[in-house]
Amino acid sequence: MIAIEAEGLKKRFGNVEALKGVSFKVKRGETFGFLGPNGAGKTTTVRILTGILKPDSGKARINGYDVVEETLKAKQSIGVLPEVSNAYPDLTAWQNLMLVASLYGMRKNEAEKRTVKLLKEFGIYKRKDSKVKGFSKGMKQRLMFCMALISDPEVVFLDEPTSGLDVMSARMIREKVLELASDGKTVFLTSHNMEEINMLCDRIALIDRGKIVTIDTPERIKAKVGGNVAVEVSFDKPVRLPRRLNAKKLGDKYIIYTTAVHETICEIVDYAKKNNVKIVSIDTRTPTLEDAFISLLEGTK
């Protein structure tokens, strides 16, 4: 069954065409990653799906409810963790959660039980009567996650959930995402953390300049890079490697994707000897999701 559906979404802001017909489907119980560079259309898409923005054309549905025509029903089945804190700083953690629960129409007794459970799960129950303005970033993020889950939503939107967090807080957030998946919840995750996306998501959509570039599993997307091995090399001075190597420059390194590792390394060594340059470092590894991300985006230019 489909939990989230975008069908031909278009949105323009003045002369900027933010979305150019975005379409995808997210199955119920799936953790779906949404990747893209800044300005690609990620935030606009999420705002449409969560009922904040109306598309110029196209349809968006959450659990079968149209987000424009049945906005309230669609919103009642979702929880949202925004990138920027939406907790009221002058209210306590308890008061923030009870406020959100009241907006969902939850009974007080049910809301209190749910609030206690979540605050304990996220390790902030002892600070339940403290005002949020005294919380660290990690504590605020955990509180916002509690706020997103207070109504026990079927679909959860997470926008950069671990951005700027300490190691322990980030690990806790990731563990909670995995728990949501094991409980059959649908998770829509936007993040710039490739390792996080690779670890948590069943499928990934890559968006660039308002269009979907690809949708697939992390492993299949990595396979699209075009080589089984990435050879990473750096030199003691700028070089211009032979075009046939199809090398990609990344910082002070060059990356070459190849299925002929031995021959490629030999050619690099020969090139260094002939051109009087020294190899500072050379390494081989399997392509990462970040490699695939860069390669696919370059293919759209």
FIFITOR-346626 format. One record per atom (N, C-alpha, C): residue in three letters; x, y, z. Coordinates in pm, whole numbers, padded with zeros to 5 digits, always signed. Layout:
REM residues N
ALAXYZ
...
***
This chain:
REM residues 301
MET+00084-00119+00000
MET+00000+00000+00000
MET+00088+00125+00000
ILE+00043+00230-00069
ILE+00121+00352-00083
ILE+00090+00448+00032
ALA+00196+00496+00100
ALA+00179+00589+00211
ALA+00195+00734+00166
ILE+00289+00759+00075
ILE+00315+00894+00023
ILE+00319+00888-00128
GLU+00248+00981-00191
GLU+00248+00983-00338
GLU+00256+01127-00388
ALA+00353+01150-00474
ALA+00365+01279-00544
ALA+00345+01252-00692
GLU+00260+01330-00754
GLU+00226+01306-00895
GLU+00233+01437-00973
GLY+00341+01454-01049
GLY+00356+01570-01136
GLY+00356+01704-01064
LEU+00420+01711-00946
LEU+00420+01834-00868
LEU+00501+01945-00936
LYS+00438+02060-00951
LYS+00506+02177-01006
LYS+00484+02295-00912
LYS+00590+02375-00896
LYS+00581+02493-00811
LYS+00679+02599-00860
ARG+00629+02721-00872
ARG+00711+02832-00917
ARG+00705+02944-00814
PHE+00822+03006-00789
PHE+00830+03125-00705
PHE+00886+03238-00792
GLY+00797+03322-00842
GLY+00841+03428-00934
GLY+00897+03368-01060
ASN+01023+03399-01089
ASN+01088+03346-01210
ASN+01157+03211-01186
VAL+01154+03165-01061
VAL+01222+03040-01027
VAL+01124+02924-01030
GLU+01155+02825-01113
GLU+01072+02705-01121
GLU+01132+02602-01026
ALA+01077+02596-00904
ALA+01134+02510-00799
ALA+01111+02363-00825
LEU+00991+02327-00872
LEU+00959+02188-00905
LEU+00906+02180-01047
LYS+00955+02081-01122
LYS+00922+02070-01264
LYS+00855+01937-01297
GLY+00759+01898-01215
GLY+00689+01773-01240
GLY+00745+01657-01162
VAL+00755+01673-01031
VAL+00813+01571-00943
VAL+00711+01461-00914
SER+00752+01337-00937
SER+00664+01222-00912
SER+00742+01110-00843
PHE+00682+01051-00742
PHE+00738+00932-00678
PHE+00633+00873-00584
LYS+00656+00749-00541
LYS+00568+00682-00446
LYS+00652+00619-00335
VAL+00600+00628-00213
VAL+00667+00567-00098
VAL+00572+00464-00038
LYS+00619+00341-00029
LYS+00535+00234+00024
LYS+00522+00243+00176
ARG+00411+00194+00226
ARG+00390+00193+00371
ARG+00497+00107+00438
GLY+00555+00159+00547
GLY+00658+00087+00619
GLY+00798+00105+00562
GLU+00811+00188+00462
GLU+00940+00210+00397
GLU+01010+00333+00456
THR+01143+00326+00467
THR+01222+00443+00502
THR+01281+00497+00372
PHE+01237+00616+00336
PHE+01264+00673+00204
PHE+01353+00796+00218
GLY+01471+00792+00157
GLY+01563+00905+00162
GLY+01540+01001+00047
PHE+01552+01130+00077
PHE+01531+01234-00024
PHE+01655+01322-00026
LEU+01734+01309-00132
LEU+01863+01375-00143
LEU+01863+01479-00254
GLY+01950+01578-00237
GLY+01967+01677-00342
GLY+02051+01792-00293
PRO+02119+01863-00383
PRO+02198+01979-00342
PRO+02108+02093-00296
ASN+02166+02195-00237
ASN+02088+02311-00195
ASN+02017+02373-00314
GLY+01890+02405-00296
GLY+01813+02465-00405
GLY+01758+02367-00505
ALA+01767+02237-00475
ALA+01722+02134-00570
ALA+01571+02117-00571
GLY+01504+02156-00462
GLY+01359+02138-00453
GLY+01315+02048-00339
LYS+01409+02009-00252
LYS+01375+01919-00140
LYS+01274+01983-00045
THR+01309+02102+00002
THR+01223+02169+00101
THR+01086+02200+00043
THR+01081+02245-00081
THR+00952+02275-00145
THR+00866+02150-00153
THR+00927+02038-00189
THR+00853+01911-00198
THR+00797+01872-00062
VAL+00881+01879+00042
VAL+00837+01842+00177
VAL+00726+01934+00225
ARG+00737+02062+00197
ARG+00633+02157+00241
ARG+00500+02131+00173
ILE+00506+02084+00050
ILE+00381+02047-00018
ILE+00323+01921+00043
LEU+00408+01821+00066
LEU+00362+01694+00122
LEU+00304+01709+00262
THR+00356+01806+00338
THR+00309+01825+00475
THR+00201+01933+00485
GLY+00152+01981+00371
GLY+00038+02072+00369
GLY+00069+02217+00398
ILE+00196+02255+00396
ILE+00234+02394+00423
ILE+00221+02479+00296
LEU+00258+02421+00182
LEU+00249+02489+00052
LEU+00150+02416-00038
LYS+00089+02491-00128
LYS+00005+02430-00231
LYS+00082+02427-00362
PRO+00077+02314-00433
PRO+00145+02308-00562
PRO+00070+02390-00667
ASP+00141+02438-00767
ASP+00076+02507-00877
ASP-00005+02408-00960
SER+00049+02286-00970
SER-00022+02178-01038
SER+00032+02045-00988
GLY-00040+01938-01016
GLY+00000+01807-00968
GLY-00075+01770-00841
LYS-00053+01649-00795
LYS-00123+01596-00678
LYS-00023+01540-00576
ALA-00060+01550-00449
ALA+00017+01488-00342
ALA-00081+01423-00246
ARG-00053+01299-00206
ARG-00143+01226-00116
ARG-00064+01162-00003
ILE-00122+01166+00116
ILE-00066+01098+00233
ILE-00170+00996+00279
ASN-00133+00869+00275
ASN-00227+00760+00310
ASN-00358+00772+00233
GLY-00349+00815+00108
GLY-00467+00826+00023
GLY-00539+00958+00032
TYR-00503+01044+00128
TYR-00569+01173+00144
TYR-00497+01281+00064
ASP-00571+01353-00016
ASP-00515+01463-00094
ASP-00474+01576+00002
VAL-00348+01622-00007
VAL-00298+01720+00089
VAL-00360+01858+00069
VAL-00422+01882-00046
VAL-00488+02010-00070
VAL-00637+02001-00038
GLU-00701+01899-00089
GLU-00846+01886-00072
GLU-00886+01823+00062
GLU-00796+01743+00121
GLU-00823+01678+00249
GLU-00707+01704+00345
THR-00671+01831+00358
THR-00552+01871+00433
THR-00553+01820+00577
LEU-00664+01838+00648
LEU-00670+01800+00789
LEU-00649+01650+00808
LYS-00717+01569+00726
LYS-00704+01423+00738
LYS-00561+01379+00706
ALA-00500+01445+00606
ALA-00362+01412+00571
ALA-00268+01447+00685
LYS-00287+01565+00746
LYS-00199+01610+00854
LYS-00215+01526+00980
GLN-00335+01474+01002
GLN-00359+01395+01123
GLN-00280+01265+01127
SER-00234+01220+01011
SER-00162+01092+01007
SER-00011+01109+00997
ILE+00038+01235+01009
ILE+00182+01257+00996
ILE+00240+01323+01121
GLY+00371+01302+01137
GLY+00449+01374+01237
GLY+00566+01437+01164
VAL+00606+01557+01205
VAL+00711+01630+01133
VAL+00820+01676+01228
LEU+00943+01641+01195
LEU+01060+01692+01268
LEU+01131+01790+01174
PRO+01113+01921+01194
PRO+01177+02019+01106
PRO+01325+02035+01139
GLU+01400+02095+01045
GLU+01543+02115+01069
GLU+01565+02220+01178
VAL+01480+02323+01181
VAL+01491+02429+01280
VAL+01391+02404+01392
SER+01433+02423+01516
SER+01349+02395+01632
SER+01216+02471+01626
ASN+01107+02397+01650
ASN+00974+02459+01656
ASN+00914+02449+01796
ALA+01000+02413+01894
ALA+00953+02406+02033
ALA+00949+02548+02091
TYR+00851+02573+02177
TYR+00840+02704+02241
TYR+00942+02714+02353
PRO+01038+02808+02345
PRO+01148+02814+02443
PRO+01104+02847+02585
ASP+00995+02921+02601
ASP+00951+02961+02735
ASP+00854+02861+02798
LEU+00828+02750+02727
LEU+00748+02642+02784
LEU+00841+02528+02824
THR+00797+02446+02917
THR+00876+02329+02955
THR+00861+02219+02849
ALA+00944+02117+02861
ALA+00935+02003+02770
ALA+00796+01940+02779
TRP+00747+01925+02902
TRP+00614+01866+02924
TRP+00506+01952+02859
GLN+00513+02082+02880
GLN+00411+02172+02825
GLN+00411+02171+02672
ASN+00530+02165+02611
ASN+00538+02160+02465
ASN+00469+02035+02411
LEU+00495+01922+02473
LEU+00436+01797+02426
LEU+00285+01794+02447
MET+00240+01844+02561
MET+00096+01846+02588
MET+00025+01942+02492
LEU+00093+02051+02454
LEU+00035+02146+02359
LEU+00015+02080+02223
VAL+00118+02011+02176
VAL+00109+01943+02046
VAL+00001+01835+02051
ALA-00005+01762+02162
ALA-00107+01657+02178
ALA-00247+01715+02169
SER-00267+01835+02228
SER-00399+01899+02224
SER-00436+01940+02082
LEU-00336+01979+02002
LEU-00361+02017+01863
LEU-00407+01897+01780
TYR-00364+01778+01821
TYR-00406+01655+01753
TYR-00538+01602+01810
GLY-00591+01672+01911
GLY-00718+01630+01969
GLY-00708+01509+02059
MET-00589+01484+02114
MET-00570+01367+02201
MET-00633+01393+02339
ARG-00687+01287+02399
ARG-00739+01298+02534
ARG-00623+01319+02632
LYS-00650+01396+02739
LYS-00545+01434+02832
LYS-00476+01312+02892
ASN-00552+01212+02933
ASN-00494+01093+02994
ASN-00401+01020+02897
GLU-00448+01008+02772
GLU-00369+00942+02669
GLU-00243+01024+02639
ALA-00258+01155+02631
ALA-00145+01244+02601
ALA-00039+01236+02711
GLU-00083+01231+02837
GLU+00012+01225+02949
GLU+00091+01095+02948
LYS+00023+00983+02921
LYS+00092+00853+02914
LYS+00194+00852+02800
ARG+00152+00906+02687
ARG+00239+00909+02570
ARG+00360+01001+02595
THR+00336+01112+02662
THR+00443+01207+02691
THR+00547+01146+02784
VAL+00503+01079+02889
VAL+00595+01012+02981
VAL+00679+00908+02907
LYS+00614+00828+02826
LYS+00682+00722+02751
LYS+00791+00779+02660
LEU+00756+00883+02584
LEU+00851+00941+02488
LEU+00967+01010+02558
LEU+00938+01087+02661
LEU+01044+01158+02732
LEU+01143+01060+02795
LYS+01094+00946+02843
LYS+01182+00845+02900
LYS+01264+00778+02789
GLU+01200+00746+02677
GLU+01269+00681+02566
GLU+01383+00768+02514
PHE+01362+00899+02511
PHE+01461+00990+02456
PHE+01554+01049+02562
GLY+01544+00998+02685
GLY+01638+01036+02788
GLY+01628+01177+02841
ILE+01510+01239+02834
ILE+01496+01376+02885
ILE+01382+01389+02987
TYR+01337+01276+03042
TYR+01226+01280+03138
TYR+01262+01362+03262
LYS+01386+01353+03307
LYS+01427+01426+03427
LYS+01423+01577+03406
ARG+01421+01620+03280
ARG+01416+01763+03251
ARG+01277+01806+03201
LYS+01177+01725+03231
LYS+01043+01751+03177
LYS+00985+01884+03224
ASP+01027+01933+03341
ASP+00973+02058+03395
ASP+01067+02176+03373
SER+01171+02155+03291
SER+01264+02264+03259
SER+01221+02334+03131
LYS+01242+02466+03128
LYS+01209+02541+03007
LYS+01306+02506+02895
VAL+01254+02500+02773
VAL+01331+02455+02657
VAL+01447+02549+02626
LYS+01435+02677+02663
LYS+01541+02772+02630
LYS+01673+02737+02699
GLY+01668+02651+02800
GLY+01790+02608+02867
GLY+01845+02476+02815
PHE+01781+02420+02713
PHE+01824+02292+02657
PHE+01941+02309+02560
SER+02025+02207+02553
SER+02129+02202+02449
SER+02064+02168+02316
LYS+02141+02182+02207
LYS+02086+02150+02074
LYS+02042+02004+02067
GLY+02123+01914+02125
GLY+02086+01773+02122
GLY+01958+01745+02197
MET+01939+01810+02311
MET+01816+01790+02389
MET+01695+01848+02316
LYS+01714+01964+02252
LYS+01604+02024+02175
LYS+01563+01931+02060
GLN+01664+01871+01995
GLN+01634+01782+01883
GLN+01558+01658+01930
ARG+01597+01605+02046
ARG+01527+01489+02100
ARG+01384+01525+02141
LEU+01367+01646+02195
LEU+01233+01692+02231
LEU+01147+01708+02107
MET+01204+01764+02000
MET+01126+01782+01877
MET+01087+01648+01816
PHE+01175+01548+01832
PHE+01142+01414+01784
PHE+01022+01360+01865
CYS+01024+01385+01996
CYS+00909+01346+02079
CYS+00782+01414+02030
MET+00792+01543+01997
MET+00677+01620+01950
MET+00624+01563+01818
ALA+00717+01517+01733
ALA+00677+01459+01604
ALA+00606+01326+01622
LEU+00637+01256+01733
LEU+00582+01122+01754
LEU+00466+01117+01854
ILE+00430+01230+01912
ILE+00331+01231+02020
ILE+00198+01168+01980
SER+00156+01188+01856
SER+00027+01134+01811
SER+00037+00993+01755
ASP+00157+00931+01768
ASP+00181+00798+01712
ASP+00145+00794+01563
PRO+00208+00884+01485
PRO+00171+00897+01343
PRO+00213+00776+01260
GLU+00142+00756+01149
GLU+00176+00647+01057
GLU+00291+00686+00966
VAL+00302+00816+00938
VAL+00407+00868+00849
VAL+00485+00977+00923
VAL+00618+00967+00920
VAL+00703+01063+00990
VAL+00799+01129+00891
PHE+00799+01263+00888
PHE+00891+01340+00804
PHE+01005+01391+00891
LEU+01127+01358+00855
LEU+01245+01399+00931
LEU+01337+01481+00841
ASP+01358+01607+00877
ASP+01440+01697+00797
ASP+01573+01721+00868
GLU+01680+01665+00814
GLU+01814+01677+00872
GLU+01811+01647+01024
PRO+01766+01529+01064
PRO+01744+01501+01206
PRO+01870+01501+01293
THR+01988+01477+01234
THR+02110+01470+01316
THR+02207+01584+01288
SER+02164+01684+01213
SER+02252+01794+01175
SER+02302+01870+01298
GLY+02433+01879+01311
GLY+02494+01956+01419
GLY+02489+01892+01556
LEU+02449+01766+01563
LEU+02438+01700+01694
LEU+02568+01634+01736
ASP+02585+01616+01868
ASP+02698+01540+01918
ASP+02679+01393+01883
VAL+02786+01316+01896
VAL+02785+01175+01853
VAL+02676+01095+01922
MET+02660+01111+02054
MET+02563+01031+02128
MET+02419+01066+02090
SER+02390+01194+02075
SER+02254+01236+02036
SER+02222+01187+01895
ALA+02320+01199+01803
ALA+02298+01153+01667
ALA+02272+01003+01662
ARG+02348+00929+01743
ARG+02328+00783+01746
ARG+02188+00749+01799
MET+02143+00820+01901
MET+02010+00795+01956
MET+01902+00821+01852
ILE+01917+00930+01777
ILE+01818+00964+01674
ILE+01814+00854+01568
ARG+01930+00808+01524
ARG+01935+00702+01422
ARG+01872+00574+01473
GLU+01898+00540+01597
GLU+01839+00419+01655
GLU+01686+00431+01658
LYS+01635+00549+01686
LYS+01491+00570+01688
LYS+01431+00558+01549
VAL+01505+00603+01448
VAL+01458+00589+01310
VAL+01446+00441+01274
LEU+01546+00362+01314
LEU+01543+00218+01289
LEU+01428+00152+01364
GLU+01399+00200+01484
GLU+01286+00147+01561
GLU+01154+00177+01492
LEU+01142+00298+01437
LEU+01020+00335+01364
LEU+00999+00239+01247
ALA+01108+00209+01176
ALA+01099+00118+01062
ALA+01055-00021+01107
SER+01111-00067+01219
SER+01075-00201+01268
SER+00932-00206+01318
ASP+00876-00090+01356
ASP+00736-00082+01399
ASP+00640-00063+01282
GLY+00693-00062+01160
GLY+00608-00051+01042
GLY+00570+00091+01004
LYS+00638+00191+01064
LYS+00609+00330+01029
LYS+00676+00365+00896
THR+00618+00462+00828
THR+00678+00513+00705
THR+00760+00637+00741
VAL+00887+00638+00699
VAL+00976+00750+00732
VAL+01024+00815+00603
PHE+01008+00947+00596
PHE+01056+01026+00483
PHE+01170+01111+00536
LEU+01292+01079+00494
LEU+01413+01137+00553
LEU+01491+01221+00454
THR+01510+01349+00487
THR+01600+01433+00408
THR+01727+01455+00489
SER+01841+01441+00426
SER+01968+01456+00497
SER+02081+01479+00397
HIS+02185+01549+00443
HIS+02306+01562+00363
HIS+02411+01461+00407
ASN+02378+01383+00509
ASN+02471+01283+00561
ASN+02455+01154+00483
MET+02547+01131+00387
MET+02536+01016+00298
MET+02544+00883+00373
GLU+02631+00877+00472
GLU+02644+00753+00549
GLU+02513+00721+00621
GLU+02450+00826+00673
GLU+02322+00809+00742
GLU+02214+00758+00649
ILE+02205+00819+00531
ILE+02107+00777+00431
ILE+02131+00633+00389
ASN+02257+00600+00366
ASN+02294+00465+00323
ASN+02257+00361+00429
MET+02273+00398+00556
MET+02249+00306+00667
MET+02100+00287+00697
LEU+02021+00394+00678
LEU+01883+00392+00726
LEU+01777+00364+00619
CYS+01806+00396+00493
CYS+01699+00400+00393
CYS+01686+00273+00308
ASP+01561+00237+00280
ASP+01532+00125+00189
ASP+01551+00169+00043
ARG+01504+00290+00014
ARG+01520+00347-00120
ARG+01553+00496-00107
ILE+01608+00550-00214
ILE+01650+00691-00216
ILE+01603+00756-00345
ALA+01556+00880-00333
ALA+01527+00962-00452
ALA+01628+01075-00455
LEU+01686+01099-00569
LEU+01779+01210-00588
LEU+01711+01316-00674
ILE+01701+01438-00621
ILE+01638+01547-00693
ILE+01741+01655-00723
ASP+01732+01713-00841
ASP+01823+01820-00879
ASP+01751+01916-00972
ARG+01758+02045-00941
ARG+01696+02151-01021
ARG+01549+02122-01052
GLY+01479+02073-00948
GLY+01335+02054-00959
GLY+01290+01928-01029
LYS+01385+01837-01061
LYS+01350+01712-01129
LYS+01410+01593-01055
ILE+01340+01481-01057
ILE+01392+01357-00999
ILE+01495+01298-01095
VAL+01615+01276-01044
VAL+01723+01220-01126
VAL+01717+01068-01127
THR+01696+01009-01010
THR+01687+00864-01000
THR+01618+00825-00869
ILE+01556+00708-00869
ILE+01498+00650-00747
ILE+01536+00502-00745
ASP+01604+00460-00639
ASP+01646+00320-00631
ASP+01698+00291-00491
THR+01740+00166-00470
THR+01800+00129-00342
THR+01942+00188-00336
PRO+01997+00207-00215
PRO+02133+00260-00204
PRO+02236+00180-00283
GLU+02230+00047-00275
GLU+02330-00036-00343
GLU+02318-00025-00495
ARG+02197-00019-00546
ARG+02179-00006-00691
ARG+02224+00131-00740
ILE+02201+00232-00658
ILE+02246+00367-00696
ILE+02399+00371-00700
LYS+02464+00308-00603
LYS+02611+00304-00602
LYS+02663+00229-00724
ALA+02590+00127-00767
ALA+02632+00049-00883
ALA+02624+00130-01012
LYS+02543+00237-01012
LYS+02528+00319-01132
LYS+02649+00407-01160
VAL+02743+00413-01067
VAL+02864+00493-01089
VAL+02938+00447-01213
GLY+02936+00317-01240
GLY+02994+00269-01365
GLY+03120+00187-01350
GLY+03173+00173-01231
GLY+03291+00091-01209
GLY+03279+00017-01077
ASN+03346-00096-01067
ASN+03338-00173-00945
ASN+03430-00119-00836
VAL+03535-00045-00876
VAL+03634+00006-00781
VAL+03665+00152-00812
ALA+03686+00230-00705
ALA+03728+00369-00721
ALA+03876+00376-00686
VAL+03956+00425-00779
VAL+04098+00448-00753
VAL+04114+00596-00720
GLU+04167+00623-00603
GLU+04182+00762-00555
GLU+04330+00795-00548
VAL+04372+00901-00618
VAL+04514+00933-00626
VAL+04534+01084-00612
SER+04646+01122-00548
SER+04683+01263-00540
SER+04830+01278-00578
PHE+04864+01395-00632
PHE+05000+01422-00679
PHE+05058+01544-00607
ASP+05189+01564-00623
ASP+05255+01674-00554
ASP+05238+01808-00626
LYS+05174+01804-00743
LYS+05148+01927-00817
LYS+05026+01905-00907
PRO+04963+02011-00956
PRO+04847+01995-01045
PRO+04884+01917-01170
VAL+04793+01829-01215
VAL+04818+01747-01334
VAL+04696+01749-01425
ARG+04716+01702-01545
ARG+04606+01684-01639
ARG+04612+01539-01687
LEU+04535+01452-01621
LEU+04539+01310-01654
LEU+04477+01284-01791
PRO+04518+01174-01857
PRO+04462+01140-01988
PRO+04309+01132-01983
ARG+04245+01183-02086
ARG+04099+01188-02090
ARG+04038+01049-02081
ARG+04107+00948-02134
ARG+04051+00812-02137
ARG+04031+00755-01996
LEU+04102+00810-01897
LEU+04085+00764-01759
LEU+03955+00815-01699
ASN+03899+00919-01758
ASN+03773+00977-01709
ASN+03782+01009-01559
ALA+03892+01073-01521
ALA+03916+01107-01381
ALA+03830+01225-01336
LYS+03781+01218-01216
LYS+03702+01326-01157
LYS+03784+01389-01045
LYS+03798+01521-01048
LYS+03876+01591-00946
LYS+03787+01622-00826
LEU+03836+01587-00708
LEU+03763+01611-00585
LEU+03863+01664-00482
GLY+03863+01796-00462
GLY+03964+01857-00376
GLY+04100+01845-00441
ASP+04198+01791-00365
ASP+04332+01774-00423
ASP+04352+01631-00475
LYS+04241+01555-00486
LYS+04251+01416-00532
LYS+04179+01397-00665
TYR+04215+01289-00732
TYR+04147+01247-00854
TYR+04087+01109-00829
ILE+03963+01090-00874
ILE+03897+00961-00856
ILE+03865+00901-00992
ILE+03902+00775-01009
ILE+03879+00704-01135
ILE+03802+00577-01104
TYR+03688+00560-01167
TYR+03606+00440-01148
TYR+03642+00340-01258
THR+03675+00218-01217
THR+03725+00122-01314
THR+03695-00022-01273
THR+03690-00109-01371
THR+03682-00253-01346
THR+03817-00318-01370
ALA+03913-00239-01423
ALA+04049-00289-01450
ALA+04145-00217-01357
VAL+04148-00258-01232
VAL+04223-00187-01129
VAL+04373-00188-01158
HIS+04429-00306-01185
HIS+04573-00318-01207
HIS+04619-00230-01323
GLU+04549-00240-01435
GLU+04587-00162-01554
GLU+04576-00012-01528
THR+04474+00028-01455
THR+04455+00170-01426
THR+04568+00224-01339
ILE+04606+00149-01235
ILE+04713+00193-01147
ILE+04846+00200-01223
CYS+04869+00101-01308
CYS+04992+00102-01389
CYS+04997+00225-01479
GLU+04884+00260-01537
GLU+04880+00377-01625
GLU+04904+00506-01547
ILE+04853+00512-01425
ILE+04875+00630-01341
ILE+05024+00643-01307
VAL+05087+00530-01270
VAL+05230+00530-01237
VAL+05313+00571-01358
ASP+05280+00515-01476
ASP+05352+00551-01599
ASP+05337+00700-01629
TYR+05216+00751-01608
TYR+05192+00893-01634
TYR+05279+00980-01542
ALA+05288+00940-01414
ALA+05367+01016-01317
ALA+05516+01017-01357
LYS+05566+00902-01401
LYS+05707+00894-01442
LYS+05735+00980-01563
LYS+05649+00971-01662
LYS+05670+01045-01787
LYS+05656+01196-01771
ASN+05575+01238-01674
ASN+05550+01381-01657
ASN+05621+01440-01535
ASN+05712+01363-01477
ASN+05795+01411-01367
ASN+05713+01466-01250
VAL+05609+01392-01212
VAL+05529+01427-01094
VAL+05533+01310-00996
LYS+05519+01340-00869
LYS+05523+01235-00768
LYS+05381+01204-00718
ILE+05356+01074-00697
ILE+05229+01031-00639
ILE+05239+01047-00488
VAL+05154+01130-00430
VAL+05153+01152-00285
VAL+05079+01040-00214
SER+04967+00999-00273
SER+04889+00888-00216
SER+04808+00822-00326
ILE+04782+00693-00308
ILE+04697+00621-00401
ILE+04624+00512-00322
ASP+04495+00498-00348
ASP+04414+00405-00270
ASP+04303+00350-00358
THR+04251+00235-00321
THR+04137+00176-00392
THR+04025+00149-00293
ARG+03901+00164-00338
ARG+03785+00137-00254
ARG+03664+00117-00343
THR+03561+00061-00286
THR+03436+00049-00362
THR+03367+00185-00363
PRO+03293+00218-00469
PRO+03227+00348-00475
PRO+03128+00367-00360
THR+03122+00488-00306
THR+03030+00520-00198
THR+02905+00585-00255
LEU+02806+00605-00168
LEU+02685+00675-00209
LEU+02717+00818-00248
GLU+02815+00877-00180
GLU+02857+01014-00216
GLU+02915+01018-00357
ASP+02995+00915-00392
ASP+03049+00906-00529
ASP+02935+00903-00630
ALA+02836+00819-00603
ALA+02722+00806-00694
ALA+02644+00936-00703
PHE+02626+01002-00589
PHE+02556+01129-00583
PHE+02623+01232-00675
ILE+02755+01245-00661
ILE+02830+01342-00743
ILE+02825+01303-00891
SER+02844+01174-00917
SER+02845+01127-01056
SER+02711+01150-01126
LEU+02603+01119-01057
LEU+02468+01135-01115
LEU+02435+01282-01137
LEU+02475+01367-01043
LEU+02447+01511-01059
LEU+02527+01568-01175
GLU+02651+01523-01190
GLU+02732+01571-01303
GLU+02670+01528-01436
GLY+02605+01414-01435
GLY+02542+01365-01557
GLY+02419+01444-01599
THR+02366+01528-01508
THR+02247+01608-01540
THR+02283+01746-01590
LYS+02412+01782-01583
LYS+02454+01917-01624
LYS+02470+01927-01775
***
